[in-house]
Amino acid sequence: MENSQKYLNPQVLSKLSGLDLKARLIVEGFISGMHKSPYQGFSIEFAEHREYVAGDDIKHVDWKVWSKTDKLYLKQYEQETNLVTYVVMDTSESMRYASDGRVSKLEYGSYIAAALAYMVLQQQDSVGMATFDREVRQFVRPSGQPSHLKQVLHILNETVPERKTDVGPVFHDLAERFKKRGLVIIISDLFDEVPHLLSGLKHLRHRRHEVIVFHVLDPAELDFPFQATTLFKGLENLPEVLAEPRALRRAYQEEFNGFLTEVKRSCRMSNIDYVTIRTDQLLDVALSSYLAARAMRTK
C-alpha cells in the first residue's frame, strides 16, 4: 500500500460513512443538500410553471398551456448541481509543532483533509486542493473522478512544512482562483495577524463561497502545561526563548484565549463555520460530531 494511504484510517471512514457533507448556504445554485437545486434552471426534471416575463427565452414557453388559457407560462425544471469542495491546507512551519507523544498539527490536519476529500468523492461530488504557507504552493483543480483522491493523498504525503506563513494574502489569492462557487474547507492553526486573516476569510465569503475553518491546535498550545524552566524553540524565523513558564502562564493564556475569541466571533459574524480541533481528539469522533451537528442545521 502507498505511504500516502496512511492518511485514510478505516475506523474514521467507517464512522463517517452514514454522514454527508452538504452545503448549508446558497452556493452556485444550490442549498442545504447535494445535487438538487432550489433555483429553477432548465435541465431534466420538470418542477412547475411560472408566468412569462418580458425578456424570458420563449423556447421554454409551454404552448399547450397557452392554447388552453391564452396566457404565456414557462416550464421550470430542477437543476442538478454538483457540490465543488476546495480543501485548503496550511503547510507552514508552525504546523510541524507536536507536544510529547502526539502527532503534529500538519499530520492531524492531513488526516482531516484526506477523510473529507474521500467523503466528497464518495458523494460523487468534486474536490480540489490547495496547500500554502506564505503563498500557494500546490493547487489541484476540482475533479469528481475517484482516481483524483490519489493525487490529493500524494500532495499531503510529499508536503514539507518549512516556510513562514502569511494567511491573509493567500486567502485573497485563493478567493480569485476558485472560479466556481463552492465549499471552502480551511485546515490551519491560523497563526497570523488577526486583521489580515479575517480580511482574507471575508474575501472568500464575498465571492459567495461557503467556508468551514478547522482550527487545528496542539493541546499544549491551549493548556500551556509547562512547569520547569523551558527553552522554547521559535518557528517561522522566531528566536529561541528561555523562560520560566509559571510566570508566563496567565498572560499567555489571556493572550491566546483572546485570539481564539476574536477569530471565533468574527467567523460567526461572517457566517463561517468555525471548529476548534485539538490533536489529542479522536478524529472520527471530532469529525462525525461536527458533521452530524452541521446536518441538523441544514434541515
C-alpha positions, 0 to 999 in steps of 0.5 A: 500500500502507498505511504500516502494511504496512511492518511485514510484510517478505516475506523474514521471512514467507517464512522463517517460513512452514514454522514454527508457533507452538504452545503448549508448556504446558497452556493452556485445554485444550490442549498442545504443538500447535494445535487438538487437545486432550489433555483429553477434552471432548465435541465431534466426534471420538470418542477412547475410553471411560472408566468412569462416575463418580458425578456424570458427565452420563449423556447421554454414557453409551454404552448399547450398551456397557452392554447388552453388559457391564452396566457404565456407560462414557462416550464421550470425544471430542477437543476442538478448541481454538483457540490465543488469542495476546495480543501485548503491546507496550511503547510507552514512551519508552525504546523510541524509543532507536536507536544510529547507523544502526539502527532503534529498539527500538519499530520492531524490536519492531513488526516482531516483533509484526506477523510473529507476529500474521500467523503466528497468523492464518495458523494460523487461530488468534486474536490480540489486542493490547495496547500500554502504557507506564505503563498500557494504552493500546490493547487489541484483543480476540482475533479469528481473522478475517484482516481483524483483522491490519489493525487490529493493523498500524494500532495499531503504525503510529499508536503514539507512544512518549512516556510513562514506563513502569511494567511491573509494574502493567500486567502485573497489569492485563493478567493480569485482562483476558485472560479466556481462557487463552492465549499471552502474547507480551511485546515490551519492553526491560523497563526497570523495577524488577526486583521489580515486573516479575517480580511482574507476569510471575508474575501472568500465569503464575498465571492459567495463561497461557503467556508468551514475553518478547522482550527487545528491546535496542539493541546499544549498550545491551549493548556500551556502545561509547562512547569520547569524552566523551558527553552522554547524553540521559535518557528517561522524565523522566531528566536529561541526563548528561555523562560520560566513558564509559571510566570508566563502562564496567565498572560499567555493564556489571556493572550491566546484565549483572546485570539481564539475569541476574536477569530471565533466571533468574527467567523460567526459574524461572517457566517463561517463555520468555525471548529476548534480541533485539538490533536489529542481528539479522536478524529472520527469522533471530532469529525462525525460530531461536527458533521452530524451537528452541521446536518441538523442545521441544514434541515 
